[in-house]
């Protein structure tokens, strides 16, 4: 399954349509390809060693909405506001994912990406391959998950990207600082960590 916007962009090119709508779709396709290139890069991890990974994740409990509290972001989300990652279990081992946010501000353009997650380790359910564009599946590890499934961290053995997420738009400061300390211990350089702003009107 490929992101719908990517399919539409390819169709525009095939039919030689270059209106504003097609240009927007093509820009989205380019952004996805750049992000995928970063996620699938071949950075060396020889000196970093393995990264902690949760031993057991209940996938059904893990599904639903997660607010991105902070991230070392990919190219497509560097200016994300109100970022939310949503998971839905399509069938055992396959997770439909929706990543949505506002670009550049709370009133910025709404963006949405729909990658698919594939569980790579049935024993733990904590190691996925996240596919934005076929056939590439980027590494995606649940490196932290609290007992009540309200806070989680997605990381990678390359220590290049990370996402700190919560079931609510805010995280207690002491929990946030503890997670950052854990990530530093695991070999992350958090100088590029960006706090994702969240603000929602009463009718949202």
TIRO-2110 file (N, C-alpha, C; in Angstrom, 1 decimal):
// TIRO-2110
0.9, -1.2, 0.0, N, 1, A
0.0, 0.0, 0.0, CA, 1, A
0.9, 1.2, 0.0, C, 1, A
0.7, 2.1, -0.9, N, 2, A
1.4, 3.4, -1.1, CA, 2, A
0.6, 4.5, -0.6, C, 2, A
1.2, 5.6, -0.1, N, 3, A
0.4, 6.8, 0.3, CA, 3, A
-0.5, 7.3, -0.8, C, 3, A
-1.7, 7.6, -0.5, N, 4, A
-2.7, 8.0, -1.5, CA, 4, A
-2.2, 9.2, -2.3, C, 4, A
-1.6, 10.2, -1.6, N, 5, A
-1.1, 11.4, -2.3, CA, 5, A
0.0, 11.0, -3.3, C, 5, A
0.8, 10.0, -3.0, N, 6, A
1.9, 9.6, -3.9, CA, 6, A
1.3, 9.0, -5.1, C, 6, A
0.3, 8.2, -5.0, N, 7, A
-0.4, 7.6, -6.2, CA, 7, A
-1.0, 8.7, -7.0, C, 7, A
-1.6, 9.7, -6.4, N, 8, A
-2.2, 10.8, -7.2, CA, 8, A
-1.2, 11.6, -7.9, C, 8, A
0.0, 11.8, -7.3, N, 9, A
1.1, 12.5, -7.9, CA, 9, A
1.6, 11.8, -9.1, C, 9, A
1.8, 10.5, -9.0, N, 10, A
2.2, 9.7, -10.2, CA, 10, A
1.2, 9.8, -11.3, C, 10, A
-0.1, 9.7, -11.0, N, 11, A
-1.1, 9.8, -12.0, CA, 11, A
-1.1, 11.1, -12.7, C, 11, A
-0.8, 12.2, -12.0, N, 12, A
-0.7, 13.6, -12.6, CA, 12, A
0.4, 13.6, -13.6, C, 12, A
1.5, 13.0, -13.2, N, 13, A
2.7, 13.0, -14.1, CA, 13, A
2.4, 12.2, -15.4, C, 13, A
1.7, 11.0, -15.2, N, 14, A
1.4, 10.2, -16.3, CA, 14, A
0.5, 10.8, -17.3, C, 14, A
-0.5, 11.6, -16.8, N, 15, A
-1.4, 12.3, -17.6, CA, 15, A
-1.0, 13.7, -18.0, C, 15, A
0.2, 14.1, -17.6, N, 16, A
0.8, 15.4, -17.9, CA, 16, A
-0.1, 16.5, -17.5, C, 16, A
-0.6, 16.4, -16.3, N, 17, A
-1.4, 17.5, -15.7, CA, 17, A
-0.5, 18.2, -14.7, C, 17, A
-0.5, 19.5, -14.8, N, 18, A
0.4, 20.3, -14.0, CA, 18, A
-0.3, 21.5, -13.3, C, 18, A
-1.5, 21.4, -13.0, N, 19, A
-2.2, 22.4, -12.3, CA, 19, A
-1.8, 22.5, -10.8, C, 19, A
-2.3, 23.5, -10.1, N, 20, A
-1.9, 23.7, -8.7, CA, 20, A
-2.1, 22.5, -7.9, C, 20, A
-3.2, 21.8, -8.1, N, 21, A
-3.5, 20.6, -7.3, CA, 21, A
-2.4, 19.5, -7.5, C, 21, A
-2.1, 19.3, -8.8, N, 22, A
-1.1, 18.3, -9.1, CA, 22, A
0.3, 18.7, -8.6, C, 22, A
0.6, 20.0, -8.7, N, 23, A
1.9, 20.4, -8.2, CA, 23, A
2.0, 20.2, -6.7, C, 23, A
0.9, 20.4, -6.0, N, 24, A
0.9, 20.1, -4.5, CA, 24, A
1.1, 18.7, -4.2, C, 24, A
0.5, 17.8, -5.0, N, 25, A
0.6, 16.3, -4.8, CA, 25, A
2.0, 15.9, -5.1, C, 25, A
2.6, 16.5, -6.2, N, 26, A
4.0, 16.2, -6.6, CA, 26, A
5.0, 16.6, -5.5, C, 26, A
4.7, 17.8, -4.9, N, 27, A
5.6, 18.2, -3.8, CA, 27, A
5.5, 17.3, -2.6, C, 27, A
4.3, 16.8, -2.3, N, 28, A
4.1, 15.8, -1.2, CA, 28, A
4.9, 14.5, -1.5, C, 28, A
4.8, 14.1, -2.8, N, 29, A
5.6, 12.9, -3.2, CA, 29, A
7.1, 13.0, -2.9, C, 29, A
7.6, 14.2, -3.4, N, 30, A
9.0, 14.5, -3.2, CA, 30, A
9.4, 14.5, -1.7, C, 30, A
8.5, 15.1, -0.9, N, 31, A
8.8, 15.1, 0.6, CA, 31, A
8.8, 13.7, 1.1, C, 31, A
7.9, 12.9, 0.7, N, 32, A
7.9, 11.5, 1.2, CA, 32, A
9.1, 10.8, 0.8, C, 32, A
9.6, 10.9, -0.4, N, 33, A
10.7, 10.2, -0.9, CA, 33, A
12.0, 10.7, -0.2, C, 33, A
12.1, 12.0, 0.1, N, 34, A
13.2, 12.5, 0.9, CA, 34, A
13.2, 11.9, 2.3, C, 34, A
12.0, 11.9, 2.9, N, 35, A
11.9, 11.3, 4.3, CA, 35, A
12.3, 9.8, 4.3, C, 35, A
11.8, 9.1, 3.3, N, 36, A
12.1, 7.7, 3.2, CA, 36, A
13.6, 7.4, 3.0, C, 36, A
14.2, 8.3, 2.2, N, 37, A
15.7, 8.2, 2.0, CA, 37, A
16.4, 8.4, 3.3, C, 37, A
16.0, 9.3, 4.1, N, 38, A
16.6, 9.5, 5.4, CA, 38, A
16.4, 8.3, 6.3, C, 38, A
15.2, 7.8, 6.4, N, 39, A
14.8, 6.7, 7.3, CA, 39, A
15.6, 5.4, 6.9, C, 39, A
15.8, 5.3, 5.6, N, 40, A
16.5, 4.0, 5.1, CA, 40, A
18.0, 4.2, 4.9, C, 40, A
18.6, 5.3, 5.3, N, 41, A
20.0, 5.5, 5.1, CA, 41, A
20.8, 4.5, 5.7, C, 41, A
22.1, 4.5, 5.4, N, 42, A
23.0, 3.5, 5.9, CA, 42, A
24.0, 4.0, 6.9, C, 42, A
23.6, 4.8, 7.8, N, 43, A
24.5, 5.3, 8.8, CA, 43, A
25.1, 4.2, 9.7, C, 43, A
26.3, 4.3, 10.0, N, 44, A
26.9, 3.2, 10.8, CA, 44, A
26.5, 3.3, 12.3, C, 44, A
26.2, 2.1, 12.9, N, 45, A
25.8, 2.0, 14.3, CA, 45, A
26.8, 1.1, 15.0, C, 45, A
28.0, 0.9, 14.4, N, 46, A
28.9, -0.1, 15.0, CA, 46, A
29.3, 0.3, 16.4, C, 46, A
29.5, 1.6, 16.7, N, 47, A
29.9, 2.1, 18.0, CA, 47, A
28.8, 2.4, 19.0, C, 47, A
27.6, 2.3, 18.5, N, 48, A
26.4, 2.6, 19.4, CA, 48, A
25.9, 1.3, 20.1, C, 48, A
26.0, 0.2, 19.4, N, 49, A
25.5, -1.0, 20.0, CA, 49, A
23.9, -1.1, 19.9, C, 49, A
23.3, -2.2, 20.5, N, 50, A
21.9, -2.3, 20.4, CA, 50, A
21.2, -1.2, 21.3, C, 50, A
20.0, -0.9, 20.9, N, 51, A
19.2, 0.0, 21.7, CA, 51, A
18.1, -0.7, 22.4, C, 51, A
17.7, -0.2, 23.6, N, 52, A
16.7, -0.9, 24.4, CA, 52, A
15.4, -1.0, 23.6, C, 52, A
14.7, -2.0, 23.8, N, 53, A
13.4, -2.2, 23.1, CA, 53, A
12.5, -2.9, 24.0, C, 53, A
11.2, -2.5, 24.0, N, 54, A
10.3, -3.2, 24.9, CA, 54, A
10.2, -4.6, 24.7, C, 54, A
10.1, -5.4, 25.8, N, 55, A
10.1, -6.9, 25.6, CA, 55, A
8.7, -7.4, 25.2, C, 55, A
7.7, -6.7, 25.5, N, 56, A
6.3, -7.2, 25.1, CA, 56, A
5.4, -6.0, 25.0, C, 56, A
4.7, -5.9, 23.8, N, 57, A
3.7, -4.9, 23.6, CA, 57, A
2.4, -5.5, 23.2, C, 57, A
1.4, -5.1, 23.9, N, 58, A
0.0, -5.6, 23.5, CA, 58, A
-0.5, -4.7, 22.4, C, 58, A
-0.5, -5.2, 21.2, N, 59, A
-0.8, -4.3, 20.0, CA, 59, A
-2.2, -3.7, 20.1, C, 59, A
-3.2, -4.4, 20.6, N, 60, A
-4.5, -3.9, 20.7, CA, 60, A
-4.5, -2.7, 21.6, C, 60, A
-3.8, -2.7, 22.7, N, 61, A
-3.8, -1.6, 23.7, CA, 61, A
-3.0, -0.5, 23.1, C, 61, A
-2.0, -0.8, 22.3, N, 62, A
-1.1, 0.3, 21.7, CA, 62, A
-1.8, 1.1, 20.6, C, 62, A
-2.9, 0.5, 20.0, N, 63, A
-3.6, 1.2, 18.9, CA, 63, A
-4.3, 2.5, 19.4, C, 63, A
-4.6, 3.3, 18.5, N, 64, A
-5.3, 4.6, 18.8, CA, 64, A
-4.4, 5.8, 18.5, C, 64, A
-4.8, 6.9, 19.1, N, 65, A
-4.2, 8.2, 18.9, CA, 65, A
-3.0, 8.4, 19.8, C, 65, A
-1.9, 8.9, 19.3, N, 66, A
-0.8, 9.3, 20.1, CA, 66, A
-0.4, 10.8, 19.7, C, 66, A
-0.3, 11.7, 20.7, N, 67, A
0.2, 13.0, 20.4, CA, 67, A
1.7, 13.0, 20.4, C, 67, A
2.3, 13.6, 19.4, N, 68, A
3.8, 13.7, 19.3, CA, 68, A
4.2, 14.9, 20.2, C, 68, A
4.8, 14.6, 21.3, N, 69, A
5.2, 15.7, 22.3, CA, 69, A
6.5, 16.3, 21.8, C, 69, A
7.5, 15.5, 21.3, N, 70, A
8.7, 16.0, 20.9, CA, 70, A
9.3, 15.0, 19.9, C, 70, A
10.2, 15.5, 19.1, N, 71, A
10.8, 14.5, 18.1, CA, 71, A
12.1, 15.1, 17.6, C, 71, A
13.0, 14.2, 17.2, N, 72, A
14.1, 14.5, 16.2, CA, 72, A
13.4, 14.2, 14.9, C, 72, A
13.0, 15.2, 14.2, N, 73, A
12.1, 15.0, 13.1, CA, 73, A
12.7, 14.6, 11.7, C, 73, A
11.9, 13.9, 10.9, N, 74, A
12.3, 13.7, 9.5, CA, 74, A
12.0, 15.0, 8.8, C, 74, A
12.4, 15.0, 7.5, N, 75, A
12.2, 16.2, 6.7, CA, 75, A
10.8, 16.7, 6.6, C, 75, A
9.8, 15.8, 6.5, N, 76, A
8.4, 16.2, 6.3, CA, 76, A
7.8, 16.9, 7.5, C, 76, A
8.4, 16.7, 8.7, N, 77, A
7.7, 17.1, 9.9, CA, 77, A
8.5, 18.1, 10.7, C, 77, A
9.5, 18.8, 10.1, N, 78, A
10.3, 19.7, 10.8, CA, 78, A
9.5, 20.9, 11.3, C, 78, A
8.4, 21.3, 10.7, N, 79, A
7.6, 22.4, 11.1, CA, 79, A
6.2, 22.0, 11.5, C, 79, A
6.1, 20.8, 12.1, N, 80, A
4.8, 20.3, 12.4, CA, 80, A
4.2, 20.9, 13.7, C, 80, A
3.0, 21.2, 13.7, N, 81, A
2.2, 21.6, 14.8, CA, 81, A
1.0, 20.6, 15.0, C, 81, A
0.6, 20.4, 16.2, N, 82, A
-0.6, 19.5, 16.4, CA, 82, A
-0.4, 18.1, 15.8, C, 82, A
0.8, 17.6, 15.9, N, 83, A
1.1, 16.3, 15.3, CA, 83, A
0.5, 15.1, 16.0, C, 83, A
-0.2, 14.3, 15.3, N, 84, A
-0.8, 13.1, 15.9, CA, 84, A
-0.5, 11.9, 15.1, C, 84, A
-0.1, 10.8, 15.7, N, 85, A
0.1, 9.5, 15.1, CA, 85, A
-1.0, 8.6, 15.5, C, 85, A
-1.7, 8.0, 14.6, N, 86, A
-2.8, 7.1, 14.9, CA, 86, A
-2.6, 5.7, 14.3, C, 86, A
-2.9, 4.7, 15.1, N, 87, A
-2.7, 3.3, 14.6, CA, 87, A
-4.0, 2.6, 14.7, C, 87, A
-4.2, 1.7, 13.7, N, 88, A
-5.4, 0.8, 13.6, CA, 88, A
-4.9, -0.5, 13.1, C, 88, A
-5.2, -1.6, 13.9, N, 89, A
-4.8, -2.9, 13.6, CA, 89, A
-5.7, -3.5, 12.4, C, 89, A
-5.1, -3.6, 11.2, N, 90, A
-5.8, -4.1, 10.1, CA, 90, A
-6.1, -5.6, 10.2, C, 90, A
-5.0, -6.3, 10.5, N, 91, A
-5.0, -7.7, 10.8, CA, 91, A
-3.8, -8.0, 11.6, C, 91, A
-3.6, -9.2, 12.1, N, 92, A
-2.5, -9.5, 12.9, CA, 92, A
-1.2, -9.2, 12.2, C, 92, A
-0.4, -8.3, 12.9, N, 93, A
0.9, -8.0, 12.4, CA, 93, A
1.0, -6.8, 11.4, C, 93, A
-0.2, -6.3, 11.0, N, 94, A
-0.2, -5.2, 10.0, CA, 94, A
-1.0, -4.0, 10.6, C, 94, A
-0.4, -2.8, 10.6, N, 95, A
-1.0, -1.7, 11.3, CA, 95, A
-1.1, -0.5, 10.3, C, 95, A
-2.4, -0.1, 10.1, N, 96, A
-2.7, 1.1, 9.3, CA, 96, A
-2.3, 2.3, 10.1, C, 96, A
-1.5, 3.2, 9.6, N, 97, A
-1.1, 4.4, 10.3, CA, 97, A
-1.5, 5.6, 9.6, C, 97, A
-1.9, 6.6, 10.4, N, 98, A
-2.2, 8.0, 9.9, CA, 98, A
-1.4, 9.0, 10.7, C, 98, A
-0.5, 9.7, 10.0, N, 99, A
0.3, 10.8, 10.7, CA, 99, A
-0.2, 12.1, 10.1, C, 99, A
-0.8, 12.9, 11.0, N, 100, A
-1.4, 14.2, 10.6, CA, 100, A
-0.9, 15.3, 11.4, C, 100, A
-0.8, 16.5, 10.8, N, 101, A
-0.3, 17.7, 11.5, CA, 101, A
-0.6, 18.9, 10.7, C, 101, A
-0.4, 20.1, 11.3, N, 102, A
-0.5, 21.4, 10.6, CA, 102, A
1.0, 21.8, 10.3, C, 102, A
1.2, 22.3, 9.1, N, 103, A
2.6, 22.6, 8.7, CA, 103, A
2.8, 24.1, 8.9, C, 103, A
3.8, 24.4, 9.8, N, 104, A
4.2, 25.8, 9.9, CA, 104, A
3.5, 26.6, 11.0, C, 104, A
2.4, 26.1, 11.5, N, 105, A
1.7, 26.9, 12.5, CA, 105, A
0.3, 26.2, 12.8, C, 105, A
-0.4, 26.7, 13.8, N, 106, A
-1.6, 26.1, 14.2, CA, 106, A
-2.7, 26.2, 13.1, C, 106, A
-2.6, 27.3, 12.3, N, 107, A
-3.5, 27.5, 11.2, CA, 107, A
-2.9, 27.1, 9.9, C, 107, A
-1.8, 26.4, 9.9, N, 108, A
-1.1, 26.0, 8.7, CA, 108, A
-1.8, 24.9, 7.9, C, 108, A
-1.3, 24.6, 6.8, N, 109, A
-1.9, 23.6, 5.9, CA, 109, A
-1.9, 22.3, 6.6, C, 109, A
-3.1, 21.6, 6.5, N, 110, A
-3.2, 20.3, 7.1, CA, 110, A
-2.5, 19.3, 6.2, C, 110, A
-1.7, 18.4, 6.8, N, 111, A
-0.9, 17.4, 6.1, CA, 111, A
-1.3, 16.0, 6.7, C, 111, A
-1.3, 15.0, 5.8, N, 112, A
-1.6, 13.7, 6.3, CA, 112, A
-0.8, 12.7, 5.5, C, 112, A
-0.2, 11.7, 6.2, N, 113, A
0.5, 10.6, 5.5, CA, 113, A
0.0, 9.3, 6.1, C, 113, A
0.0, 8.3, 5.2, N, 114, A
-0.7, 7.0, 5.6, CA, 114, A
0.3, 5.8, 5.4, C, 114, A
1.4, 5.7, 6.1, N, 115, A
2.2, 4.6, 6.0, CA, 115, A
1.6, 3.3, 6.6, C, 115, A
2.2, 2.2, 6.4, N, 116, A
1.7, 0.9, 6.9, CA, 116, A
2.8, 0.3, 7.7, C, 116, A
2.5, -0.1, 9.0, N, 117, A
3.5, -0.8, 9.8, CA, 117, A
3.3, -2.3, 9.7, C, 117, A
4.5, -3.0, 9.7, N, 118, A
4.5, -4.4, 9.6, CA, 118, A
5.4, -4.9, 10.8, C, 118, A
4.8, -5.7, 11.7, N, 119, A
5.5, -6.3, 12.8, CA, 119, A
6.6, -7.2, 12.4, C, 119, A
7.8, -7.0, 12.8, N, 120, A
8.9, -7.8, 12.4, CA, 120, A
9.3, -8.8, 13.5, C, 120, A
8.9, -8.6, 14.7, N, 121, A
9.2, -9.5, 15.8, CA, 121, A
7.9, -9.9, 16.5, C, 121, A
7.4, -11.1, 16.2, N, 122, A
6.1, -11.5, 16.8, CA, 122, A
6.2, -11.7, 18.3, C, 122, A
7.4, -12.0, 18.7, N, 123, A
7.6, -12.3, 20.2, CA, 123, A
7.3, -11.0, 21.0, C, 123, A
7.8, -9.9, 20.6, N, 124, A
7.7, -8.7, 21.4, CA, 124, A
6.6, -7.7, 20.8, C, 124, A
6.4, -7.8, 19.5, N, 125, A
5.5, -6.8, 18.8, CA, 125, A
6.1, -5.4, 18.9, C, 125, A
7.4, -5.2, 19.2, N, 126, A
7.9, -3.9, 19.4, CA, 126, A
8.8, -3.5, 18.3, C, 126, A
9.1, -4.3, 17.3, N, 127, A
9.9, -4.0, 16.2, CA, 127, A
9.1, -4.0, 14.9, C, 127, A
8.9, -2.9, 14.3, N, 128, A
8.1, -2.8, 13.1, CA, 128, A
9.0, -2.4, 11.9, C, 128, A
8.5, -2.6, 10.7, N, 129, A
9.0, -2.0, 9.5, CA, 129, A
7.9, -1.0, 9.0, C, 129, A
8.2, 0.3, 8.9, N, 130, A
7.1, 1.2, 8.5, CA, 130, A
7.3, 1.6, 7.0, C, 130, A
6.3, 1.3, 6.3, N, 131, A
6.4, 1.5, 4.8, CA, 131, A
5.6, 2.7, 4.4, C, 131, A
6.3, 3.7, 3.9, N, 132, A
5.7, 4.9, 3.3, CA, 132, A
5.6, 4.7, 1.8, C, 132, A
6.6, 4.1, 1.2, N, 133, A
6.6, 3.8, -0.3, CA, 133, A
7.1, 2.4, -0.5, C, 133, A
6.4, 1.6, -1.3, N, 134, A
6.7, 0.3, -1.6, CA, 134, A
8.1, 0.2, -2.3, C, 134, A
9.0, -0.7, -2.0, N, 135, A
8.9, -1.7, -1.0, CA, 135, A
9.7, -1.4, 0.3, C, 135, A
10.1, -0.2, 0.5, N, 136, A
11.0, 0.2, 1.6, CA, 136, A
10.2, 0.2, 2.9, C, 136, A
10.8, -0.5, 3.9, N, 137, A
10.2, -0.6, 5.2, CA, 137, A
11.3, -0.1, 6.2, C, 137, A
11.0, 1.1, 6.7, N, 138, A
12.0, 1.8, 7.7, CA, 138, A
11.9, 1.2, 9.1, C, 138, A
13.0, 1.1, 9.7, N, 139, A
13.0, 0.5, 11.1, CA, 139, A
12.2, 1.5, 12.0, C, 139, A
11.5, 0.8, 12.9, N, 140, A
10.6, 1.5, 13.8, CA, 140, A
10.5, 0.7, 15.1, C, 140, A
11.1, 1.2, 16.2, N, 141, A
11.2, 0.4, 17.4, CA, 141, A
10.5, 1.1, 18.6, C, 141, A
9.7, 0.3, 19.3, N, 142, A
9.1, 0.9, 20.5, CA, 142, A
10.1, 0.7, 21.6, C, 142, A
10.8, 1.7, 21.9, N, 143, A
11.9, 1.6, 22.9, CA, 143, A
11.5, 1.9, 24.3, C, 143, A
10.3, 2.5, 24.4, N, 144, A
9.8, 2.8, 25.8, CA, 144, A
8.3, 2.8, 25.7, C, 144, A
7.6, 2.2, 26.7, N, 145, A
6.2, 2.2, 26.8, CA, 145, A
5.9, 2.0, 28.3, C, 145, A
5.1, 3.0, 28.9, N, 146, A
4.8, 2.8, 30.3, CA, 146, A
3.7, 1.8, 30.6, C, 146, A
3.5, 1.4, 31.8, N, 147, A
2.7, 0.3, 32.1, CA, 147, A
1.2, 0.5, 31.7, C, 147, A
0.7, 1.8, 31.8, N, 148, A
-0.7, 2.0, 31.5, CA, 148, A
-0.9, 2.5, 30.0, C, 148, A
0.2, 2.4, 29.2, N, 149, A
0.1, 2.6, 27.8, CA, 149, A
-0.4, 4.1, 27.5, C, 149, A
0.2, 5.0, 28.2, N, 150, A
-0.2, 6.4, 28.0, CA, 150, A
1.0, 7.2, 27.5, C, 150, A
2.2, 6.6, 27.6, N, 151, A
3.4, 7.3, 27.1, CA, 151, A
4.3, 6.3, 26.4, C, 151, A
4.9, 6.7, 25.3, N, 152, A
5.7, 5.8, 24.5, CA, 152, A
6.8, 6.6, 23.8, C, 152, A
7.8, 5.9, 23.4, N, 153, A
8.9, 6.5, 22.6, CA, 153, A
9.3, 5.5, 21.5, C, 153, A
9.3, 6.1, 20.3, N, 154, A
9.7, 5.3, 19.1, CA, 154, A
11.1, 5.7, 18.7, C, 154, A
12.0, 4.8, 18.6, N, 155, A
13.4, 5.1, 18.3, CA, 155, A
13.9, 4.2, 17.2, C, 155, A
15.2, 4.3, 16.9, N, 156, A
15.9, 3.5, 15.9, CA, 156, A
17.3, 3.2, 16.3, C, 156, A
17.8, 2.1, 15.9, N, 157, A
19.2, 1.7, 16.3, CA, 157, A
20.2, 2.7, 15.8, C, 157, A
19.9, 3.5, 14.7, N, 158, A
20.8, 4.5, 14.2, CA, 158, A
20.9, 5.7, 15.1, C, 158, A
19.9, 5.9, 16.0, N, 159, A
19.8, 7.0, 16.9, CA, 159, A
19.7, 8.3, 16.0, C, 159, A
19.1, 8.2, 14.9, N, 160, A
18.9, 9.4, 14.0, CA, 160, A
17.6, 10.2, 14.2, C, 160, A
16.5, 9.4, 14.4, N, 161, A
15.2, 10.0, 14.7, CA, 161, A
14.6, 9.4, 15.9, C, 161, A
13.7, 10.2, 16.5, N, 162, A
13.0, 9.7, 17.7, CA, 162, A
11.7, 10.4, 17.9, C, 162, A
10.7, 9.8, 18.4, N, 163, A
9.4, 10.4, 18.7, CA, 163, A
8.9, 10.1, 20.1, C, 163, A
8.7, 11.1, 20.9, N, 164, A
8.2, 11.0, 22.2, CA, 164, A
6.7, 11.3, 22.1, C, 164, A
5.9, 10.3, 22.6, N, 165, A
4.4, 10.5, 22.3, CA, 165, A
3.6, 10.2, 23.6, C, 165, A
2.5, 10.8, 23.6, N, 166, A
1.6, 10.6, 24.8, CA, 166, A
0.1, 10.5, 24.3, C, 166, A
-0.7, 10.0, 25.2, N, 167, A
-2.2, 9.9, 24.8, CA, 167, A
-2.8, 11.3, 24.9, C, 167, A
-2.2, 12.2, 25.6, N, 168, A
-2.7, 13.6, 25.7, CA, 168, A
-1.7, 14.6, 25.1, C, 168, A
-2.2, 15.8, 24.8, N, 169, A
-1.3, 16.8, 24.2, CA, 169, A
-0.2, 17.3, 25.1, C, 169, A
-0.2, 17.0, 26.4, N, 170, A
0.8, 17.4, 27.3, CA, 170, A
1.3, 16.2, 28.1, C, 170, A
2.6, 16.3, 28.5, N, 171, A
3.2, 15.3, 29.3, CA, 171, A
3.8, 15.9, 30.6, C, 171, A
3.6, 15.3, 31.7, N, 172, A
4.2, 15.9, 33.0, CA, 172, A
5.7, 16.1, 32.8, C, 172, A
6.2, 17.3, 33.2, N, 173, A
7.6, 17.6, 33.0, CA, 173, A
8.6, 16.6, 33.5, C, 173, A
8.3, 16.0, 34.7, N, 174, A
9.2, 15.0, 35.3, CA, 174, A
9.3, 13.8, 34.4, C, 174, A
8.2, 13.4, 33.8, N, 175, A
8.2, 12.2, 32.9, CA, 175, A
9.0, 12.6, 31.6, C, 175, A
8.8, 13.8, 31.1, N, 176, A
9.5, 14.2, 29.9, CA, 176, A
11.0, 14.2, 30.1, C, 176, A
11.4, 14.7, 31.3, N, 177, A
12.8, 14.8, 31.6, CA, 177, A
13.4, 13.4, 31.8, C, 177, A
12.6, 12.5, 32.4, N, 178, A
13.1, 11.1, 32.6, CA, 178, A
13.3, 10.4, 31.3, C, 178, A
12.4, 10.6, 30.3, N, 179, A
12.5, 10.0, 29.0, CA, 179, A
13.7, 10.6, 28.3, C, 179, A
14.0, 11.9, 28.4, N, 180, A
15.2, 12.4, 27.7, CA, 180, A
16.4, 11.8, 28.3, C, 180, A
16.5, 11.7, 29.6, N, 181, A
17.6, 11.1, 30.3, CA, 181, A
17.9, 9.6, 29.8, C, 181, A
16.8, 8.9, 29.6, N, 182, A
16.9, 7.5, 29.1, CA, 182, A
17.4, 7.5, 27.7, C, 182, A
17.0, 8.4, 26.8, N, 183, A
17.5, 8.5, 25.5, CA, 183, A
18.9, 8.9, 25.4, C, 183, A
19.4, 9.8, 26.2, N, 184, A
20.8, 10.1, 26.3, CA, 184, A
21.6, 8.9, 26.7, C, 184, A
21.1, 8.2, 27.7, N, 185, A
21.8, 7.0, 28.1, CA, 185, A
21.9, 5.9, 27.0, C, 185, A
20.9, 5.9, 26.1, N, 186, A
20.9, 5.0, 25.0, CA, 186, A
21.7, 5.4, 23.8, C, 186, A
22.3, 6.6, 23.9, N, 187, A
23.2, 7.1, 22.8, CA, 187, A
22.7, 8.1, 21.9, C, 187, A
21.5, 8.7, 22.3, N, 188, A
21.0, 9.8, 21.4, CA, 188, A
21.6, 11.1, 21.7, C, 188, A
21.8, 11.9, 20.7, N, 189, A
22.2, 13.3, 20.8, CA, 189, A
20.9, 14.1, 20.6, C, 189, A
20.5, 14.7, 21.7, N, 190, A
19.2, 15.4, 21.7, CA, 190, A
19.3, 16.9, 21.4, C, 190, A
20.4, 17.3, 20.8, N, 191, A
20.5, 18.7, 20.4, CA, 191, A
19.5, 19.1, 19.3, C, 191, A
19.0, 18.1, 18.6, N, 192, A
18.1, 18.3, 17.5, CA, 192, A
16.6, 18.0, 17.9, C, 192, A
16.4, 17.7, 19.2, N, 193, A
15.1, 17.4, 19.6, CA, 193, A
14.2, 18.6, 19.6, C, 193, A
13.1, 18.5, 19.0, N, 194, A
12.1, 19.7, 18.8, CA, 194, A
10.8, 19.4, 19.5, C, 194, A
10.4, 20.3, 20.4, N, 195, A
9.1, 20.1, 21.1, CA, 195, A
8.1, 20.5, 20.1, C, 195, A
7.1, 19.6, 19.9, N, 196, A
6.0, 19.9, 19.0, CA, 196, A
4.9, 20.7, 19.6, C, 196, A
4.5, 21.9, 19.2, N, 197, A
3.5, 22.7, 19.8, CA, 197, A
2.1, 22.0, 19.5, C, 197, A
1.3, 22.1, 20.6, N, 198, A
-0.1, 21.6, 20.5, CA, 198, A
-1.1, 22.7, 21.0, C, 198, A
-2.1, 22.9, 20.3, N, 199, A
-3.2, 23.8, 20.7, CA, 199, A
-4.5, 23.4, 20.0, C, 199, A
-5.5, 23.2, 20.7, N, 200, A
-6.8, 22.8, 20.1, CA, 200, A
-7.9, 23.7, 20.6, C, 200, A
-8.7, 24.1, 19.7, N, 201, A
-9.9, 24.8, 20.0, CA, 201, A
-11.0, 23.9, 20.7, C, 201, A
-11.9, 24.5, 21.3, N, 202, A
-12.9, 23.7, 22.0, CA, 202, A
-13.7, 22.8, 21.1, C, 202, A
-13.9, 23.2, 19.9, N, 203, A
-14.7, 22.5, 18.9, CA, 203, A
-13.9, 21.4, 18.2, C, 203, A
-12.6, 21.3, 18.5, N, 204, A
-11.7, 20.3, 17.8, CA, 204, A
-11.8, 19.0, 18.6, C, 204, A
END
